[in-house]
Each structure stands twice: as C-alpha cells, then as structure tokens.
C-alpha cells in the first residue's frame, strides 16, 4: 500500500495535498431569513446531488415565550408529514446554578407523522435565542430510510442553557424533498437558516 505524503515537511508549511486526498466541502445551497414568519420551508435543492445535507439554524428568536422549535419532512407530497421514529435527550444549567440531564420521553416519536421537536422552550427575551445544526442523510434514497440528527442549544424561557440531542429516521423509501421549520406556537420573529450540501 502506498503512503500519500503532503508536499511539505511540516503542517504549518503545507500548501497542497496529494491529488488522491479529498478534504470534502460544504456548498451553500440556500439561505432563508425569518421576519415574523409562520415557518421557513426548503422545497428545492434537496435531491440526489449530495449524499447528505446540513441545515444551520442561526439566532432563531420566537415571537412567543416558551415556544418549541420543530421540524418536519415532506416525502413527495405537498404535506410535511413523513412518518418518523426518534429519540431525544438533553442537559441544562440555569442561571441560578441548578442543572440536570434527562431522556426526553415527550420529544421522541414512534411512527409519527407529527413534528419533531428540536428545542425545549425557547425564550423570547431580547437577549434569548436558539441555534441548531440538523444533518439529513441520503434524502433521495428509494431503498433505505432517511436518518437525521440534530444538536441544538438555546436560552430557555426558564433562563437556562439547554443542550439537546435528537436522532431519528423518516420511515419511508420515498425520497425526502422538503424540510419545514416552525415554532409550536407563534411565528419565527427573526433568525437565519442556511442549507448546505456535503460532498
């Protein structure tokens, strides 16, 4: 087996990688900005061009205090109601120094067409917001289910920092061609969601 070497002798001086080494890339496909929006829906750019996609939710601010941020998936129809099975857990730490870690039975799904909660009660104070990264794998596969993972952080309405993990799959062999984000109550007051294709 041949060993591929960088063109220089130290990491600080590397100017090029051997042609057989691929570093991969994130390609920005779409950006949506909320302004009192009921939802942000991505209805294009999710196809077989990339094997996986990443959504970055940046400084999402709810209009309603205590609303939960959520996502759902479209599988070829007009409705965002793909059947999902998932699991979720979270850690938190409050400004008054109480903390906890728990499996979130109220956030997991079992063959449900309902929304996937990816946040625990975002606060709507001027200095509170929500951020997350959602990864969607092989959405165009017509052979396998479509896995997704979410990690989110938020300033909760209870003045706590929450760190939430969600993993699941859309239990369909139909391609996923749309993703919609919303709050459980009220509008998305402000924030940006970016969609990337991963090569």
C-alpha positions as CSV (number, residue, x, y, z in Angstrom):
1,X,0.0,0.0,0.0
2,X,1.4,3.4,-1.0
3,X,1.6,6.2,1.6
4,X,0.4,9.6,0.4
5,X,2.6,12.4,1.7
6,X,1.9,16.1,1.8
7,X,4.1,18.3,-0.4
8,X,5.9,19.9,2.5
9,X,7.6,18.5,5.7
10,X,5.6,20.4,8.4
11,X,1.9,21.0,8.9
12,X,2.5,24.7,9.1
13,X,4.1,24.8,5.6
14,X,1.6,22.6,3.7
15,X,0.4,24.4,0.6
16,X,-1.2,21.5,-1.2
17,X,-2.5,17.9,-0.6
18,X,-1.8,15.0,-2.9
19,X,-4.4,14.7,-5.6
20,X,-5.7,11.4,-4.0
21,X,-6.6,13.2,-0.7
22,X,-10.1,14.7,-0.7
23,X,-11.0,17.2,2.1
24,X,-14.7,17.3,1.2
25,X,-16.7,20.5,1.0
26,X,-19.8,22.3,2.3
27,X,-21.6,24.0,-0.5
28,X,-24.1,26.7,0.5
29,X,-27.4,26.0,-1.4
30,X,-29.9,28.3,0.2
31,X,-30.4,30.9,2.9
32,X,-33.7,31.9,4.4
33,X,-34.3,34.8,6.8
34,X,-37.3,34.9,9.1
35,X,-39.2,38.1,9.9
36,X,-42.4,37.3,11.7
37,X,-42.6,34.1,9.6
38,X,-45.0,31.3,10.3
39,X,-42.4,28.8,9.0
40,X,-39.3,28.5,6.8
41,X,-39.7,25.8,4.2
42,X,-36.9,24.4,2.0
43,X,-38.6,23.0,-1.1
44,X,-35.7,22.8,-3.6
45,X,-32.0,21.8,-3.6
46,X,-32.8,18.6,-1.6
47,X,-32.1,15.9,-4.2
48,X,-29.5,13.3,-5.2
49,X,-26.8,15.9,-5.9
50,X,-25.3,15.3,-2.4
51,X,-25.3,12.3,-0.1
52,X,-26.0,14.4,3.0
53,X,-27.3,17.9,3.8
54,X,-26.8,20.2,6.8
55,X,-29.2,22.9,8.0
56,X,-27.7,25.6,10.3
57,X,-30.3,27.5,12.3
58,X,-28.7,30.7,13.5
59,X,-30.0,33.1,16.2
60,X,-33.6,31.9,15.8
61,X,-35.9,34.1,18.0
62,X,-39.5,33.1,18.8
63,X,-42.4,35.6,18.9
64,X,-43.9,33.5,21.7
65,X,-42.1,32.9,25.0
66,X,-41.7,29.2,25.7
67,X,-42.4,28.0,22.2
68,X,-40.6,24.9,21.0
69,X,-38.7,24.9,17.6
70,X,-39.7,22.0,15.4
71,X,-39.0,20.4,12.0
72,X,-40.9,18.1,9.7
73,X,-40.2,16.4,6.4
74,X,-42.0,16.1,3.0
75,X,-41.9,12.8,1.2
76,X,-43.1,13.7,-2.3
77,X,-46.5,15.0,-1.5
78,X,-47.4,18.6,-0.5
79,X,-47.7,17.9,3.2
80,X,-44.9,17.8,5.7
81,X,-45.9,14.6,7.4
82,X,-43.2,11.9,6.7
83,X,-43.5,9.0,9.3
84,X,-40.7,9.4,11.9
85,X,-39.2,7.4,14.8
86,X,-36.7,9.2,17.0
87,X,-35.1,9.6,20.4
88,X,-34.0,12.7,22.3
89,X,-32.1,13.7,25.4
90,X,-30.9,17.0,26.9
91,X,-28.7,18.6,29.5
92,X,-29.4,22.0,31.1
93,X,-27.9,24.5,33.5
94,X,-29.8,27.5,34.9
95,X,-28.6,31.0,35.8
96,X,-29.4,30.0,39.4
97,X,-26.9,27.1,39.1
98,X,-29.4,24.2,39.0
99,X,-28.7,21.5,36.4
100,X,-30.0,18.3,35.0
101,X,-29.7,15.6,32.3
102,X,-32.6,13.6,31.0
103,X,-34.0,11.3,28.4
104,X,-36.9,13.3,26.9
105,X,-39.8,10.9,26.5
106,X,-42.1,13.7,25.4
107,X,-39.9,14.6,22.5
108,X,-39.3,11.1,21.0
109,X,-41.6,9.8,18.2
110,X,-42.8,6.3,17.3
111,X,-44.1,6.0,13.8
112,X,-45.5,9.6,14.0
113,X,-46.4,12.0,11.2
114,X,-46.3,14.9,13.7
115,X,-43.5,17.4,14.0
116,X,-40.1,16.6,15.5
117,X,-39.4,18.9,18.4
118,X,-35.7,20.0,18.4
119,X,-35.8,22.6,21.2
120,X,-37.1,22.9,24.8
121,X,-39.0,26.1,25.3
122,X,-37.1,29.0,23.7
123,X,-37.2,32.3,25.4
124,X,-38.4,35.4,23.6
125,X,-36.5,38.0,25.8
126,X,-34.4,40.3,23.6
127,X,-31.2,38.5,24.6
128,X,-32.5,35.0,24.1
129,X,-32.2,32.8,21.0
130,X,-31.9,29.3,19.6
131,X,-29.2,27.7,17.4
132,X,-29.0,24.2,15.9
133,X,-27.5,22.0,13.3
134,X,-29.6,19.4,11.6
135,X,-28.0,16.7,9.4
136,X,-30.1,14.8,6.9
137,X,-28.6,11.7,5.2
138,X,-29.3,10.4,1.7
139,X,-32.7,12.0,1.4
140,X,-33.1,10.9,-2.2
141,X,-32.6,7.2,-1.5
142,X,-35.5,5.0,-2.6
143,X,-34.0,1.9,-0.9
144,X,-33.4,3.0,2.7
145,X,-35.0,5.0,5.5
146,X,-33.7,8.6,5.9
147,X,-31.7,9.3,9.0
148,X,-31.4,12.7,10.7
149,X,-29.5,14.1,13.7
150,X,-30.0,17.4,15.5
151,X,-27.9,19.2,18.1
152,X,-29.4,22.4,19.5
153,X,-28.6,25.0,22.1
154,X,-31.0,27.5,23.5
155,X,-31.6,30.1,26.1
156,X,-34.8,28.6,27.5
157,X,-37.7,30.6,28.8
158,X,-36.7,29.4,32.3
159,X,-33.4,31.3,32.0
160,X,-31.5,28.0,31.4
161,X,-29.0,27.0,28.8
162,X,-30.2,23.8,27.2
163,X,-28.1,21.3,25.1
164,X,-30.4,18.9,23.2
165,X,-29.7,15.9,21.0
166,X,-32.2,14.3,18.7
167,X,-31.7,11.4,16.3
168,X,-34.3,9.6,14.2
169,X,-35.3,8.4,10.8
170,X,-38.1,9.1,8.3
171,X,-39.5,5.6,7.9
172,X,-40.1,5.7,4.1
173,X,-38.3,4.6,1.0
174,X,-39.8,7.6,-0.8
175,X,-37.3,10.5,-1.3
176,X,-37.5,13.4,1.1
177,X,-37.8,16.5,-1.0
178,X,-38.7,19.2,1.5
179,X,-37.9,20.3,5.1
180,X,-40.0,22.8,7.1
181,X,-39.1,24.6,10.3
182,X,-41.6,26.4,12.7
183,X,-42.4,27.0,16.3
184,X,-45.0,25.1,18.3
185,X,-46.8,28.4,18.9
186,X,-46.5,31.8,17.2
187,X,-44.1,33.0,14.5
188,X,-40.4,32.9,14.0
189,X,-39.7,36.5,14.9
190,X,-36.2,36.5,13.4
191,X,-33.2,34.3,12.5
192,X,-31.5,32.7,9.6
193,X,-31.4,29.1,8.3
194,X,-28.8,28.0,5.8
195,X,-28.8,24.8,3.8
196,X,-25.6,23.2,2.8
197,X,-24.8,20.2,0.6
198,X,-21.9,18.0,1.8
199,X,-19.6,16.4,-0.7
